[in-house]
Amino acid sequence: MKKLIINTTFFLIAITIVVGCKKDVADKYYNPEKAKDASPAGLFTAMLNNDRIAAKYWNVRTFLCQMPGVYAQTSYFANGNNSYQQSDSYSQNYWDDFYSTGGNGSGSMALYRAMQVKFSQLSTADQAIQQNIMQAAKVVLIEQAAKMVDLWGDIPYSETGSLETSNTIKNPKFDEQKALYASFISDLTAAAAYFKANPTNKDFTKADILLKGDVDKWARYANSLKLRLLMRTSKVDESNARTAVLAMLNSPATYPLVDGGNTGSYSPAASDILLQPLTNSTSDLSAAFTEGSWYATDYMLNTVMLKANDPRIPVIYDKYGRTVKVNGKDVFVPNKDYKAMPITFTSSEQETNYPDYAVLDSATFLFNQKLPGIVVTASEVNLLKAEAYERWGSTSDAKTAYDNALKQSVAFYYYLNNLNQGGGYVNLPAPEASLVDAWVNSSTATYTGSSQDKLTKIYTQKWAHLGVLQSMEAWSEYRRTGIPVLNFPSNGKLSGYETPPTRLIYPAKEKTLNAANYQAVQAKDTRKTKIFWQP
C-alpha cells in the first residue's frame, strides 16, 4: 500500500482574476479560470468550477477518503493507531478552499462576495438580466456552506468578506449552526420560487457550466437541497421538518424535485445534478485511490451488497487477484469471488492479504476521465422521500419511492461505468430487469418488516448509494441516523482517538487569526461535540 508524498505550493490569487491555465472551455462558456471582466456571470462560472465538487485527486485523496470516508466506512482505511485522527493540514486546506480562492477549490464564499459587489454596481436593467445568476450562485454557496456546517458546526458566514463588500477589515463572527440552517432553507425556498417564475436568458446559459441555464433544473436543485437539509434536521426538530417536507411532497408541481420522474428507468445525465468534466480534462482518480483507498470496505460489500446479490457490485468493485509464476511467466489470477477484507484485520494483515480481496472498479472509478462531480441524484432524493413517507405518511408511498431509488442507483452506477469509453476498459451493459427486480423484491434489501426495519433499509441503502464519492453526505447521514451499525476497531488506537469524531476540530489558523470570535465557540470545539441535527 502506497504512502502519499506530495509537494504543494499555494499562491495568493486576486479574486477578480481567478487564473489557472489548467484546461480550456468551449467558447459558449466563460472560461471558469479566467473570468475576463470579473462580471457576475464570469465569477459565477468560476464558482461552479470547483475542484471540491469535481472528481479531482486532491479532494478525494486528502479529504473524502482520509476523513469522512473513514468515519462513515465508505472508504477503505489502513487500520493503524491514528486511523480516526483528523488531519489538521488537510482539514485546514478544505476550510481555506471554501473561504478563499487560489487553492484546490473555487473559493465559493470569496467569489460570491465579489459577485455581490459587482452586481450592486450594475444598472437596474442589467441587474434584472443577471438576477438568475445571483440566485443560482446563492444555491451553490448554500450547498457548500451546509457541508461546512455539517463538518464543523458554527462557521463564519454572514460577516465574511467585509473587505470586498464594505472596504473594511473585520474578523467575522461564527454564526450559530441551527440559525444558519434555517437561513439556508429560507433562501432555497426563495430561489426555487424564483426559478419557477422566471425564464432563462443567454447570459445565464453561457455562464452556467453546471446546468446550462435550465431554470427547471435549478428549481429542482434548490428544492432537493432544501429537502436534504430539512430531513437532516428531522430527528431534533421533527415538527417543523414534517410540516415543510410534507408541504413539498404533497405539491410536486409547486416543488419539483430531482427525482428522475419517479421511475427506476431514468436518465442520470438528464435528471441528476452533476458537474461534468470540462472538454479536454484528462485527469482521473487512479492515484487518489491507489495511494491508500483502493480496497473494498467490509460492511458495504460483505454485509450489504453480497447478501442481497446487489446488481451494482460488478460496476463498483473488481475481484482483484494475485500475480503468480506459471512456467516462469507472470500470470495474473483473479480471485474467484467478490469479498472485502474484514474490518478487524490489523495493518500487517491488510498488507499481507490485500490481493485476495476486492478493489474499486477501474473503469468506473480509477481511470474514468469522464467521472462527474456528484451534487444531487434522483436516488438520494427518492430515499429522502421514502423516509418522510414512512415516518409521516403512507408506507405504500414509501415503498414506491424506495423501490424507485434502488433501481435508480443501479442505473446511476452503470451510467458512471459507461462514461469511460475506450482505453481497453469493459463497459458493462445494464443488468437484466429480472435481476434488478429480484434484488428489489426478494432480497435482504426488499422493503419489508416493521416500520423501523424499513427505515433501517432506507438509511442503509442511502449510505451505500452515496458511497465513496459522496462520503461527506454519507458521514452526515450516518451521524444523523446511526445506521448502518458499524464496527470501528479500537485496539491500539492513540489515546483520545479510539473512535471516529462527531465533528471536525476548527483549523489552527482560524483559531489564531480570528481569536476573539473563536472564544465564543471554543467550548464547542471538541471532537465529540455533536452537530445540532444529531439526536
C-alpha positions in Angstrom: 0.0 0.0 0.0 1.5 3.2 -1.1 2.2 6.2 1.0 1.4 9.7 0.0 4.2 12.1 -0.8 3.0 15.4 -2.2 4.8 18.7 -2.7 2.4 21.7 -3.0 2.8 25.4 -3.5 0.0 27.7 -2.9 -0.3 31.1 -4.5 -2.4 34.1 -3.5 -4.5 35.0 -6.5 -6.8 38.0 -6.8 -10.4 37.1 -6.8 -11.1 39.1 -9.8 -8.6 37.2 -12.0 -9.1 33.6 -11.0 -6.3 32.4 -13.2 -5.3 28.7 -13.7 -4.4 27.6 -17.2 -5.4 24.0 -16.4 -7.9 23.4 -19.1 -9.8 25.1 -21.9 -13.5 25.7 -22.2 -15.6 25.9 -25.3 -16.4 29.4 -26.5 -20.0 29.0 -25.4 -18.9 29.3 -21.8 -16.9 31.8 -19.8 -13.5 30.4 -19.0 -14.0 29.4 -15.4 -10.4 30.0 -14.6 -10.1 33.3 -16.4 -13.0 35.5 -15.5 -12.2 38.2 -18.1 -14.1 41.1 -16.7 -15.0 40.0 -13.2 -18.7 40.3 -14.1 -21.2 38.3 -12.0 -21.5 35.9 -14.9 -17.8 35.3 -15.2 -17.4 34.9 -11.5 -20.3 32.5 -11.4 -18.6 30.3 -13.9 -15.5 30.3 -11.8 -17.6 29.5 -8.7 -19.1 26.4 -10.4 -15.7 25.2 -11.5 -15.0 23.9 -8.0 -12.4 21.1 -7.5 -14.1 20.3 -4.2 -17.2 19.2 -6.2 -15.5 17.8 -9.4 -13.9 14.4 -9.2 -10.4 15.6 -8.6 -7.4 14.0 -7.0 -6.8 16.4 -4.1 -10.3 16.4 -2.6 -10.8 12.6 -3.0 -7.3 11.7 -1.7 -6.7 14.2 1.1 -10.2 14.8 2.4 -13.0 12.5 1.3 -11.0 9.2 1.7 -9.0 10.4 4.7 -11.7 11.8 7.0 -15.4 11.5 6.2 -15.0 8.3 4.2 -13.1 6.7 7.1 -15.6 7.9 9.7 -18.5 6.6 7.6 -16.7 3.5 6.4 -17.5 4.3 2.8 -13.7 4.4 2.2 -11.1 1.7 3.0 -8.5 2.7 5.5 -5.3 1.2 6.9 -6.0 0.0 10.5 -3.2 2.0 12.1 -3.1 3.7 15.5 -4.2 7.1 14.1 -7.0 5.9 11.8 -9.6 8.1 13.4 -7.4 11.2 14.0 -8.2 14.2 12.0 -5.6 15.5 9.5 -5.1 19.1 10.7 -3.4 20.3 7.5 -5.9 18.7 5.1 -8.9 20.0 7.1 -7.3 23.4 7.2 -7.0 23.2 3.4 -10.7 22.3 2.9 -11.7 25.2 5.2 -9.5 27.6 3.2 -10.8 26.5 -0.1 -14.3 27.5 0.9 -13.4 31.0 2.0 -10.7 32.0 -0.4 -9.5 31.4 -4.0 -6.2 30.0 -5.2 -6.2 26.6 -3.6 -7.9 23.4 -4.7 -11.4 24.7 -4.6 -13.1 27.6 -6.2 -13.3 29.8 -3.1 -17.1 29.7 -3.1 -17.6 32.4 -0.4 -15.0 34.8 -1.8 -16.4 34.6 -5.3 -19.9 35.0 -4.1 -19.0 38.2 -2.2 -17.2 39.5 -5.3 -20.3 38.8 -7.3 -22.4 40.8 -4.8 -20.2 43.8 -5.2 -20.2 43.6 -9.0 -24.0 43.1 -9.1 -24.6 46.2 -6.9 -22.7 48.3 -9.4 -24.8 47.2 -12.4 -27.7 49.3 -13.8 -31.2 48.3 -12.9 -31.7 46.8 -16.3 -28.5 44.7 -16.1 -29.4 43.6 -12.6 -32.7 42.2 -14.0 -30.7 40.2 -16.5 -28.2 38.9 -14.0 -30.6 38.2 -11.2 -31.0 34.5 -12.1 -27.2 34.2 -12.0 -27.2 35.6 -8.5 -30.0 33.3 -7.4 -28.1 30.3 -8.8 -24.9 31.4 -7.1 -26.7 31.5 -3.7 -27.9 27.9 -4.2 -24.3 26.8 -5.0 -23.0 28.7 -2.0 -25.6 27.2 0.4 -24.8 23.6 -0.8 -21.1 24.2 0.1 -21.8 26.1 3.3 -24.2 23.4 4.5 -21.3 21.0 4.2 -19.1 23.3 6.3 -21.8 23.3 9.0 -22.1 19.5 8.8 -18.3 19.2 9.3 -17.7 21.9 12.0 -21.0 23.3 13.3 -20.9 27.1 13.8 -19.0 28.8 11.0 -18.2 32.4 9.9 -20.8 33.2 7.2 -22.8 36.4 7.5 -19.9 38.7 8.2 -17.3 37.2 5.9 -15.9 39.2 3.0 -16.1 42.6 4.7 -13.1 43.8 2.7 -14.9 43.1 -0.6 -18.3 44.3 0.4 -17.5 47.4 2.6 -13.8 48.1 2.1 -13.2 47.4 5.8 -11.4 44.6 7.5 -13.5 42.9 10.1 -12.9 39.4 11.6 -16.3 37.6 11.1 -18.3 36.1 13.9 -19.2 32.4 14.0 -22.8 32.2 13.0 -24.9 29.7 15.1 -25.4 26.5 13.1 -29.1 26.0 13.7 -29.8 29.6 12.6 -27.6 29.1 9.5 -29.6 26.0 8.5 -32.9 28.0 8.9 -31.5 30.8 6.7 -30.3 28.2 4.1 -33.8 26.7 3.9 -35.4 30.1 3.6 -33.0 31.2 0.9 -33.5 27.9 -1.0 -37.3 28.3 -0.9 -36.9 31.8 -2.4 -34.5 30.7 -5.0 -36.7 27.7 -6.1 -39.7 30.0 -6.4 -37.7 32.5 -8.4 -36.6 29.8 -11.0 -40.2 28.6 -11.2 -41.4 32.1 -12.1 -38.6 33.4 -14.3 -37.2 32.3 -17.7 -33.6 31.8 -18.5 -31.5 34.1 -20.7 -28.4 33.9 -22.8 -26.1 35.3 -20.1 -27.2 32.7 -17.7 -26.9 29.9 -20.2 -23.4 31.0 -21.2 -22.2 31.3 -17.6 -23.8 28.1 -16.3 -21.4 25.1 -16.8 -23.4 23.0 -14.4 -27.0 23.1 -15.8 -26.7 25.2 -18.9 -29.2 27.8 -17.7 -32.0 25.3 -17.3 -34.3 27.1 -14.8 -36.4 23.9 -14.2 -33.3 22.0 -13.1 -32.2 24.9 -10.9 -35.6 24.9 -9.2 -35.3 21.1 -8.7 -31.8 21.5 -7.4 -32.8 24.1 -4.9 -35.9 22.1 -3.7 -33.9 18.9 -3.4 -31.2 20.6 -1.4 -33.9 22.0 0.8 -35.4 18.5 1.2 -31.9 17.2 2.2 -31.5 19.9 4.9 -35.0 19.6 6.3 -34.6 15.8 6.6 -31.2 16.3 8.3 -32.9 18.3 11.0 -35.9 16.0 11.4 -34.5 14.0 14.3 -34.2 17.1 16.5 -36.9 19.4 15.1 -39.4 16.9 13.7 -42.5 19.1 13.8 -41.1 21.8 11.6 -39.4 19.4 9.3 -42.5 17.3 8.9 -44.7 20.3 8.1 -42.3 21.7 5.5 -41.4 18.3 3.9 -45.0 17.2 3.5 -45.9 20.5 2.0 -43.3 19.8 -0.6 -44.2 16.2 -1.3 -47.9 16.9 -1.4 -47.5 19.6 -4.1 -44.9 18.3 -6.6 -45.9 20.8 -9.3 -45.0 23.7 -6.9 -41.9 21.9 -5.5 -40.4 19.9 -8.4 -37.5 17.7 -7.3 -34.5 15.8 -8.7 -36.4 12.6 -8.6 -35.9 11.1 -12.1 -39.5 11.4 -12.9 -40.3 8.9 -10.2 -39.2 6.0 -12.4 -36.5 3.5 -12.0 -35.6 3.6 -15.7 -34.4 7.2 -15.7 -31.5 9.0 -17.3 -28.9 10.3 -14.8 -27.5 12.6 -17.5 -30.9 14.3 -18.0 -32.1 14.3 -14.4 -29.2 14.4 -11.8 -27.2 17.5 -10.8 -23.7 16.5 -12.0 -20.7 18.7 -12.7 -19.3 17.2 -15.9 -15.6 17.4 -16.6 -14.7 20.3 -18.9 -14.0 19.4 -22.5 -10.3 18.4 -22.5 -9.9 17.4 -18.9 -7.6 14.3 -18.8 -7.4 13.8 -15.0 -8.6 10.6 -13.3 -8.7 9.3 -9.7 -6.2 6.4 -10.1 -3.6 8.0 -7.8 -6.2 9.2 -5.4 -7.4 5.7 -4.8 -4.3 3.5 -5.2 -2.4 5.6 -2.7 -4.5 4.2 0.1 -8.2 3.8 -0.5 -8.5 1.3 -3.4 -9.9 -1.6 -1.4 -13.5 -2.7 -0.9 -15.0 -1.9 2.5 -16.1 -4.7 4.8 -19.7 -3.8 5.7 -20.6 -2.3 2.3 -19.6 -5.3 0.3 -19.7 -8.3 2.6 -22.9 -7.4 4.6 -25.0 -5.0 2.5 -24.3 -5.9 -1.2 -23.2 -9.6 -1.3 -26.0 -10.8 1.0 -28.6 -9.1 -1.3 -27.0 -10.2 -4.6 -26.7 -6.5 -5.4 -26.6 -5.8 -9.1 -24.3 -2.8 -8.6 -21.4 -5.0 -7.5 -19.8 -5.5 -10.9 -19.5 -1.8 -11.7 -18.5 -0.7 -8.2 -15.9 -3.5 -7.5 -13.4 -5.7 -9.2 -12.5 -9.1 -7.7 -8.7 -8.4 -8.0 -6.2 -11.2 -7.5 -2.6 -12.2 -7.4 0.2 -12.4 -10.0 1.8 -15.8 -9.8 4.6 -17.6 -11.8 3.3 -20.1 -14.4 6.1 -21.8 -16.4 8.4 -19.0 -15.5 6.0 -16.3 -16.6 4.0 -13.8 -14.5 0.3 -14.6 -14.8 -2.5 -12.7 -13.1 -5.0 -15.0 -11.4 -8.2 -13.2 -10.5 -10.0 -14.0 -7.3 -12.9 -16.4 -7.6 -15.4 -14.3 -5.7 -16.1 -10.7 -4.6 -15.2 -10.2 -0.9 -13.8 -7.4 1.2 -11.1 -7.5 3.9 -12.5 -7.8 7.4 -12.6 -4.6 9.2 -10.9 -6.4 12.1 -7.7 -7.1 10.1 -4.6 -5.5 11.7 -2.5 -3.3 9.5 0.0 -6.1 9.0 -2.7 -8.5 7.9 -4.0 -5.9 5.5 -0.6 -5.5 4.0 -0.2 -9.2 3.5 -3.6 -10.3 2.3 -5.0 -7.4 0.3 -4.5 -9.1 -3.2 -7.1 -11.7 -2.1 -9.8 -9.2 -1.7 -11.9 -6.9 -4.0 -11.0 -3.4 -5.0 -12.8 -0.4 -6.5 -13.6 -0.9 -10.2 -11.0 0.6 -12.5 -13.4 1.6 -15.3 -16.0 3.2 -13.1 -13.7 4.9 -10.5 -9.9 4.8 -11.0 -9.4 5.6 -14.7 -12.7 7.3 -15.6 -11.7 10.7 -17.0 -15.4 11.4 -17.6 -16.4 10.9 -13.9 -18.6 13.9 -12.9 -18.7 15.7 -9.6 -21.9 14.5 -7.9 -24.1 17.1 -6.3 -27.7 15.6 -6.1 -29.0 12.4 -7.6 -32.5 11.0 -8.0 -31.8 8.0 -5.9 -30.8 10.2 -2.9 -34.0 12.3 -3.3 -36.3 9.3 -3.5 -34.7 7.8 -0.4 -35.3 11.1 1.4 -38.9 10.9 0.2 -39.2 7.3 1.3 -38.0 8.2 4.8 -40.6 11.0 5.0 -43.4 8.9 3.8 -42.5 6.0 6.2 -42.3 8.3 9.2 -45.2 10.7 8.5 -47.3 9.3 5.7 -48.1 6.2 3.7 -45.8 3.1 3.9 -47.0 2.2 0.4 -45.8 5.6 -0.9 -42.6 5.0 0.9 -42.2 1.6 -0.8 -42.7 3.2 -4.2 -40.1 5.8 -3.6 -37.7 3.3 -2.1 -38.1 0.8 -4.9 -37.5 3.6 -7.5 -34.4 4.8 -5.6 -32.8 1.3 -5.7 -33.5 0.9 -9.4 -32.2 4.5 -10.0 -29.0 3.7 -8.0 -28.4 0.8 -10.4 -28.9 3.0 -13.4 -26.6 5.6 -11.9 -23.6 3.4 -11.3 -23.9 1.7 -14.7 -24.1 5.2 -16.2 -20.8 6.1 -14.5 -19.2 2.9 -15.7 -20.3 3.5 -19.3 -19.0 7.1 -19.4 -15.5 5.6 -19.6 -15.3 4.7 -23.3 -12.2 3.3 -24.8 -8.8 2.6 -23.3 -9.5 -1.1 -23.2 -12.0 -0.9 -20.3 -15.0 -3.1 -20.4 -18.3 -1.2 -20.2 -20.9 -3.4 -18.7 -24.4 -3.4 -20.1 -27.3 -2.6 -17.7 -28.3 -5.8 -15.8 -31.4 -7.7 -16.9 -34.6 -6.3 -15.4 -35.3 -9.6 -13.8 -32.0 -9.4 -11.8 -32.8 -5.9 -10.6 -36.4 -6.9 -9.8 -35.2 -9.9 -7.7 -32.9 -7.6 -5.7 -35.7 -5.1 -5.1 -38.5 -7.6 -4.5 -36.9 -10.7 -2.9 -33.6 -10.0 -1.2 -32.3 -8.6 2.1 -32.8 -5.2 0.6 -36.6 -5.7 0.0 -38.9 -3.2 1.6 -40.5 -5.5 4.3 -40.7 -5.8 8.0 -41.7 -3.3 10.7 -41.6 0.4 10.2 -38.2 0.5 11.9 -36.9 -2.3 9.7 -38.0 -0.3 6.7 -36.3 2.8 7.9 -33.1 0.9 8.6 -33.2 -0.3 5.0 -33.7 3.3 3.7 -30.8 4.6 5.7 -28.6 1.7 4.8 -29.3 2.0 1.0 -28.8 5.7 1.1 -25.4 5.2 2.8 -24.5 2.6 0.2 -25.6 4.8 -2.7 -23.7 7.8 -1.5 -20.6 5.7 -1.2 -17.0 6.8 -1.6 -17.6 9.8 -3.9 -20.2 11.4 -1.6 -18.6 10.4 1.7 -19.4 13.8 3.3 -23.1 13.2 2.9 -22.7 9.6 3.9 -20.9 10.6 7.1 -23.6 13.2 7.9 -26.4 10.6 7.3 -24.5 8.1 9.4 -24.2 10.5 12.3 -27.9 11.5 12.0 -29.3 8.0 11.9 -26.7 5.7 13.4 -27.4 3.4 10.5 -25.7 1.1 9.5 -24.4 -0.2 12.8 -20.6 -0.3 12.0 -17.7 -1.8 13.9 -14.8 0.5 14.4 -11.8 -1.4 15.8 -10.3 0.5 18.8 -7.4 -1.8 19.8 -4.1 0.0 19.7 -5.5 3.4 18.8 -4.0 6.6 20.1 -5.4 7.8 23.4 -8.4 10.1 22.7 -8.8 8.7 19.2 -10.2 5.3 19.9 -13.3 6.1 17.8 -14.2 8.4 15.0 -15.2 12.0 15.9 -18.6 13.5 15.6 -17.3 16.7 14.1 -14.0 18.2 12.9 -11.9 20.5 15.1 -11.6 24.1 13.9 -8.4 24.8 11.8 -5.4 26.2 13.7 -5.2 29.4 11.5 -8.8 30.3 12.2 -8.2 30.0 16.0 -5.2 32.3 15.7 -6.3 34.8 13.1 -9.9 35.1 14.3 -9.1 34.5 18.0 -11.6 37.0 19.5 -14.5 35.4 17.7 -13.2 31.9 18.3 -13.6 32.4 22.0 -17.4 32.4 21.6 -17.3 28.8 20.2 -14.2 27.4 21.9 -16.3 25.4 24.4 -17.9 23.6 21.5 -14.6 22.8 19.8 -14.1 19.2 20.8 -14.1 16.2 18.5 -17.1 14.7 20.3 -19.4 17.7 20.3 -22.5 16.9 18.3 -23.6 18.9 15.3 -27.0 20.4 16.2 -29.0 18.0 14.0 -27.6 14.9 15.7 -30.1 13.2 18.1 
